[in-house]
């Protein structure tokens, strides 16, 4: 690797690291705001399945594994939010109509009343993932049983437990 390429790589790594620090700070500020205001929020997680394997990811600013997802923009339908978050977090473009509602939960773990819709999408083969290494630092497909043994967020655990029950019923 030449000196110019090495300098670019070093600059990218530094920029990524600074971005992760900024994201952790922004998340801490959001938690403080939520603690004071206790807002009602709407969000979406997308469970992308390839056979018995589900896509999990690790955000740079959270301790638990999660799924692609995030808050809904004003006027945005859950499937639109899910498609947007898949594109932003793992680089996958899907039509919102392909995402089907599977599970809903309300959580207060982050000092807000978070109404979350889990959407599902089945794929034939594991797609290539494109993560930014800033907000999302890791993403991969994991067997459902192994995913349940990982430190996943409570909402994702509730969904995965429900999915395990539903999938056990269809495997007979």
N, C-alpha and C positions, 0 to 999 in steps of 0.2 A: 504494500500500500504506500503510495507516495505521500509526501509531506502535506500537500494540499488536501488530499482525501482524508488523511489522518486528522488534520486540523478541523475539517468539516465534521468528521465523526465526533471529535471531542466537543465541538461547539453544540452539536445536536444533543449529545448526552447531557451536557450542562443545562441546556434549555429545557430538556425533558425533566431533569431533576428539579429545576426551579419551578417549572409548571406544577409538578407534584406537590411541592411545598405550598404554592399558592392555592391549589385545590384543597389541601388539608386546612389551610387557614380559612378559606371561604366556607368550607363545611362546618368548621367550628363556629364561625359567625352565624351561619344559618341555624345551627343548633341553639345558640343563645337567643336568636330571634324567636324560634319556635317555643323555647322555654317560656319566654315572656308572653307571647301572643297566643299560643295554643291554637293555631289555625286549623281549619278543615282543608284537606288537600285531596287531590285525585291523582292517582298514578297507575302505571301499567308495568308489568313484567312480562317478558316473552320467554316461554319455554320452547326452545327449539330442540326437537327430538330427532334422533337418527337411530331407529330401532330402540334398543333399551338404554341408549346413551342420551344424556341431556347436556345442553351447553351451559356451563357455569363460567363465571368470570370473577376476577378480583379487581376491585376499584382501588386506586392508590390511597384514598382517604378513608377507607373503612377496613375493619378487621375481618369481617365475615365475607365468605364467598356469596355471590349473588347471581343474578341473571341480567341480561340486557333489559333496561327499563329506566323509567324516570317519570317525572311529573308531566301531566297533561297541560298543554298550552290552552289558553282561553278559547273555547269553541271547538276544541279538537276532540274527535271521537276516540275511544280507546284503541281501535285498530290503527288509526292514523298515528297516534302516539307510539304504539308498538313498532310500526314500520319505521318511523323516524328514529327511534332509539336503536333499533337493529342496525340501521345505516350509520348512525353517529358512533356507536360503541364498538361494533365488530365489522363494519364495512359491508353488510349484506343489504341488498336492495330486494324488497318483496312488496307485492301488492297488498295493501291493507285488507282486502277481501279474503286473502288466504289465511289470515289470522283468526282463529275461532276462540270465543270465550270458553274458559274451562273452570275457573275458580275465582271467588272473590273473598276478600278478607279486609277487616278494619284493624289497624294497628296504632298504638299510641307510644311505641317505643322510642320515638325521636321527638317527644313532646308536642306532637301534632296528631290530629285525628286523620290518619292517612287511609283513605278508601282506595284499595288496590284491586285491580282486575288483572288476573293472569290470563294471557292468551297463549294458545298453542299452535305450533306449526310442525308438521312431520316432513322430513326430507329423506330422500332415498340414499344419498351419500353425504358425508360430512363436507360442507362447503369450506373453502379457504376463508380464513378470518384475517381481517386487517385491523389490528388494534394500534392505538396511538402511543402506548407506553407512557402516557401522561395521566389521563383519567382512568383508563383500563390498562393494567400492567400484565395481565394474564387472562387467557380465555382458552377453553378446551372442552371436549366432550367427555363426560364421565358416566360410568354405569350408575344406574339409579341407586342401587344398594350402597355403592361407595360414596355417592353424593350425600346420602343420608348420614354417613359417618363423619362427614366434614363439618367444620364450623361454618354453617350457612346461617344467613339472617333468619330470624324467627318467622317472617312471612314466607320466605322461600321454603323453610322446613315444613310449614303447614301445607303449602302447595305440594311439595314432593311427597309428603305422607299421603295426601289425598290421591295423588297420581299413582302411588304404589298400590293403594287399595283398588283404584279403578283399573289399573293395568293387570293386577292379579285376577280380577274378575273376567277379563277378556282373554286371558292366556289359557283358560280351561278348554 
